Amino acid sequence: MGTHRVERVAAQLQKEISEIMRRDLKDPRVSMCSITQVKLSPDLRNATIRVSVVGEPDSSSWTCRSRTACASASSCERCFPATNQRMAELSPPRPEVAEAAPRIWSIVASATALGAICHKDADGDTLGSALAFRFALQPLGKRVSVVASPPVPQAWWFLPGIETVNATSLPSGGPLFIFDSTGPERAGIHADTIRRAPVVVNIDHHISNPGFGSVDLVITEAASTGEIVFDLLKAWKVQIPPEAAANLYATILSDTGGFRHDNTSERALRAAAELVSLGADPALIARGLFKSRPASTLRMQGRILQSLHFECGDRLVWGAITQADLRDTGALTEQADGAIDQLNTVRGEEIAILFKQVSPVLTKVSIRTREQVDAAALAAEFGGGGHRRASGLELEVPLSEAEGRVLQAARRVLGCPEPA
């Protein structure tokens, strides 16, 4: 039999067995493992399989025994059920994720129950990352509680597993993973839990993240935190079910503004394509994100657009939404979050700012920038943070005072005079 054919069959067999092991060997003692080589005899009757195992010694020993028992079965189907599913050809994870993966896996492997914490005012990136993490680890025997400060925004109703958020409590003393958060305070009601936890894994992509976890995996070049989680799952070589793929795709779609923002990189587009190959439905997710808004959202955004302010030759565009506006339009404060993207569409604009009145003494501010203006630096002047092109902050002051302070700083950055 030809050498090339034997090699092709060996390569296909390696992929098939790897896929079956990822899907069907669910014993939590079986550690992160991959088949590194399959060598077939010329007549295809015998095979030598080489396995690479990452994990603690006891776990690795159990893994090897499990694989040996399977290999000694008289029929492959007795150990691994036949499957028609094909594992997609995935790009390798980032080197820095691959380097951190074994350490983070040792935390996962040592616990049966883990916590996945979203930041307050949860968005698609934090929710999608946490839910994907849960869906990927659940088949491995891990109980993952996903929590977020209430209320969980209704805008993310279409994410698989959204109904499980806050359904169970965080495990007592177990390791905690926090996603897309620049600090413990962003965890809202869970901030003190983060500060007291013995093990915290901080996974994020914000440039303003100082590194507050026991383990910090912060990659500012990533388009979304979900993109980092995707890399981590690939580094672990775990099965990525369609529910996890859908959540991860939503993180990229939302944080790139539908692939329109400056963070839409080649890697982000490739990750999105791979997630579609793993079961994410791009049309369904796009419909949920962009085409399922309540009428009250449009009425509220109309209020904002009617009262926009243009300064510095249209280089500074800003608007505000008050509690009275929300009452009149029947909208919730959370529904104003997407309005900043409308302000960011003006030709020649360099800074767009949206002020949201949460209470008489609390104002939230969203900032978007272009050209040379750093949104994160501007937000940092008031204790906020985020990305170079998209940041936010909160001020415990009335709306009018927040407008005066932030706009004065924005005009200074642009070199514009104060209005008469």
N, C-alpha and C positions, 0 to 999 in steps of 0.2 A: 504494500500500500504506500502511496506517495508520502514523502515527508511533510510536504505543505498541508496535505489534508489532515494528517495526524495533529499537526500544530493547530490547525483551525478548530478541529474537534476539541482539543485540549482547552483552548481559549474559551470556547463556548461552554464547555463543561464547568470551567472555573466560574464563569458568570452565573450559570444556572444554580450550582451548589451554593454559592455565596448568597444568592437571592433567597433560596429556600431556607438557609440557616437564619438569615435576618428575619424572615417572616414567621417561621414555625418553631424555632428554639426559644421559648419564652421563659425558661428558668432564670430567675434573677442572679443565680450564682454563675451563670455563663457570662463571662466578661467580654469586653470589646475584643472582637476577633475578626481576622480577615484571612482568606486563602491567598497566599502569595504566589503559588505555583502549582500547576497540575501537569504531570508528565505521564503520557500514555505509552503503552507498549505498541509496537508496530501493528499488531493485530487488533488493537482497541479492546482487549479483554481485561487488562490490568491497568491500574492507575496508581501513581504515587502523588499524594497531596501534601503540600507544605503549608503550615498554618502559622500565622503571626498573632500573638496574644499580648494585649496590653491590660494590666491590672495588677491587683495584689497577688502575692504568691498563692494563697489558698484558692482565690478565684481562678487564677490561671490554671492551677492544677485541675480544678473541676472542669474547666473548659476543655482541656486536653483529653480528659477521660470521656467527656460527653462526645467529643468529635471522634475519638478512637472507637467508642461503642457504635457510633453510626457507621464509621468506615468498615467495621467488621461485619455489618449486616449482610446477609446473603443477597438481599435485593435492595437497591437504592430506595425504592418506593416504600419499603418497610420503615425506613428511618426518616426520609424526606418525602412527603406527599408530592405527587406530580403537579406542576403548575404551568399555565400558559403565559403567566405574567413575565414581562422582560424588564429588568432594571435599566432605567435610562442611563445613557452615558453621561456622567456628570463631570464638570470641570473640577479640578482639585481645589481644596479650600485655601484661603490665604495662608502664607507661611506662619504668620504670627498666631493664627487660630490653630493651625496644626500643632504648633509648639505648646500652646496652652491646653489643648484638648485632653491629654492624659491626666494632667493635674485636676482639671475640672471633672473628668470622668471618675476619678477616685473619690470625689465628694459624692457624686451621684451613686456610685456603686456601694458606698458604705451606708446608705440610708434607704429605707423602704418608703418613707414619706418625705416629701419636699414641698416647699412653698414657692410659688411664682407670683411676684408682686408687681402690679402695674402702677404707674404714676397716677396721681390725682388728675381729674379732668381727662380721663383716659382717652387716648386717640387710637387710630388703627395700628400704629407701630407697636405700642406697648401691649395692647390687647392681643394682636396677632402673634407677637413674639411669645407671649406667655402661653397662649392656647396651643400654638404649634409645639412648644416644649412639652406640654402636657400630652398631646396626642402622640408624640414620638416616643415618650417614655412609658406611657401606660401599658403597651404590649409587653414591656420588659418587666412588668410586675411592680412598677413604681406608682405610688399614689401622689399625685401632684395637685395641690390646692391652688387655684388661681383666684387672687383677690384684688380688689381695686376700691378706692374710696368711693362710696356712693354719692350721687347716683351714677350708675354706668350709663354713658350717653346712648340714647336710643338710636343714634345714627349708625351704630355698628351692629344692628340687629342681624345682618346677613352673615356675620362671621360664624363658621362652624364652631359649636361649643359655647357660644356666648352665654347661653342659659346656665352654664356651670360656674360662671364668675360669681364669687361670694356664696356659692352653694355649700362649701365646706370651709372650716376654719383652718388657719395655718397650723402646721404640726408643732407641738410643743418641743422646743429644743432642736428641731430638725434644721437642716441647711436651708437657707433662703436665697432665691435667685430674684434679682430685681432688674427689670428691663426698661431701657430707654429713659433712665432717670439720672439727673445731674447731681443728686444728693439725697440723703435720707429724708429731708424735709419734703421732697417731691412725692414721697410715698403717702402723704396725707395722714390719715388716721393710723397708718402702719409705721409712721416715722420712728416712734420710740421702739417698736418691735425690731426694726432694722438696726437701730443703735445698740440694742442689748443682745442681739443674736450672736452666738459664738462663731458662726460661719455665714458669710454673705458673699455671694458671687454677683458682681456688678457688671452687667453686659450693656454696653451703650455705644453711641456714635456721636455724642455731642462734644464739641471742642471745649466746652466749659466744664466738662466732668473732671473733678480733681482727683478721682480715684479714692473711693471711700470703703471699698469692700475688702474682705479677706483675700479675695482674688478679683482682680480688675481686668476685664477684657473690653477695652475701649479703643475702637478703631474709627477715627474721625473721617476717614475716606469713604466709609460705607454709606450708601444712600439711605439705609434704614438699619435699625437694630435687628430687624428680622433677617436682613442679609447676613449679619454676623451669626445669628442662630442657625441659619441654613448652612453656613460654612462649618459650624461646630457639629451639626448632625452628620455632615459628610465626613468630617474628620473622625467621628466615632464609628462611621460605617453602619449606622442604624437604619432600619427601614423608615422611610418617610411616607406615612399614609396620605391619601388624598386630602383628608381634613387638615393635616399639618401643612401640606403644600398650599392649600387655598389660603390659610391664614398668613403664611409667609409671603405669598404673592400680594395679598392685600397690604402688607406693610410697605412693600416696594412701591406699589401703585399709589398709595396715599401719600407717602413721604416724598415722592417725586412729582406730586401734583398731576398724576396721569402721564408721567414721562415728559413733563414740560419744564421742570425746574433744572437749575444748573447742576444739581447732583445726579442727573441722569447719565450714568457712566456706562461704558461698555460692559463692565462687570455686572452692573445692576440689570441691564437688558438681558445678558446671558443668564443670570440667575432667574429672572422672570420666565424666560423661555424654558429653562430646565424644570421650573416648578409647574408649568403647564404640562410638560411631558410626564410629570408625576401625579397629575390629576387635578390641578387647579383649573377652574373654569373662568377664563378671563372675561367673557361676556357677562356672566352672572355677577362677578365681583364688581366689574365696572358699572353694571346696572345698580347694584346696591350702593355703591359709593357716590355715583354722579347722577343717577336717574330715579331716585326714590325719596326725594325730599318732600316733606309736607308743605302744603300751601303756605303755612305760617312762616316758613323759612324764607320764601320768596317775598312775602309781604314785609318781613323784617328787613331783609336786604334792600328792598326798595326804599325803606325809610333811610337807611344809611346812605344810599346813593343820592337821594334827593338833597341831602345836607352836606355833601362833600366839600372840603376846603382844598384849594390849590394855591400853593405858595412857591416862591423861588422859581418862577417861570415853569411851573408844573413839575419841578424836581422833587417837591415835597407834597404828598397827597395824604390827607388824613380825614378820618370820620369818627363818629361816636354813636353808640347805642345806649339808651337809657332804660331804666326799669319801666318808665312810662311807655316807651316805645314797645317794649316786650309785651306789656299788658295789652296795649292797643292792637297789636298784631297777633296775639295769642301764641307767641313764640317763647321758648326757653333760652336762657343765657347760652347754653351749649350750642344752640343753633346758629349763633353769631360767629362761630369759629371759622367757618369757611368764607366769610365775607371779605376777609383780608386779601384773598386771592383776586377778588374783583378789583380792589384798589390797586393791585400790583399789575394791572394791565395797561396803564396809561403810558403812552409813548413819551419817552424822555424822563420818566419818573426815576428817581434814585432812592427815595425813602417813602415807603407807605406805612402808615400807622393807623391802627384801629383801637379805640378806647372802648372798653365794655364796663358799664357800671354794674357791679355785682350787688352792692349795698350802698347806703349813703356814705360809708367810710371805707369802701374797698373798691379799687379799680384794677381791672386786668388790661394789659396792653400787649398787642401783637405787633411785631415789626417785620417788615420785609424790605430788602435792599437790593440794589444792583450796582454795577460799575465797581468803584473802589470803596464803597461804604461797607463797614463791617457791622452787621446787625448785632452780633454777639457782644462786641465791644460797647455799642450804644446801650444795650440792655444791661450790661454789667455795671454801668454807672449807677444803676438803681437796684442792684442786687439780683438782677435777672441773668439770663444766659440762653444758650442754644447753639445755633449754627451761624456761620458767616452771613448767610443770606436769609435766615429765618430764626427769629428769637422772640422771647416773651418775658414779661415781668409782672409782678403784682405790687401795688402801692396801697398801703392802708391810709388812704387820704380820699377826700371827695373827688368826684370826676373832674371838676373845673381845675382843682389844684394839680391833679395828675397831668391834665392836658398842658397846663402852663409849664410844668417842670420838664416833661419829656420833649415837648415841642421846642423849648428853648435850647435843649441839648442838640436836637436834630438840626435846627437852624445854624447852630455853631459849627456842626460837622460840615454842612454844605456851604458855609461862609455867607449865609443870607442874613440880612438885617431883620430885627424884630419889627413886626407890623406896627404901624402908627396907632 
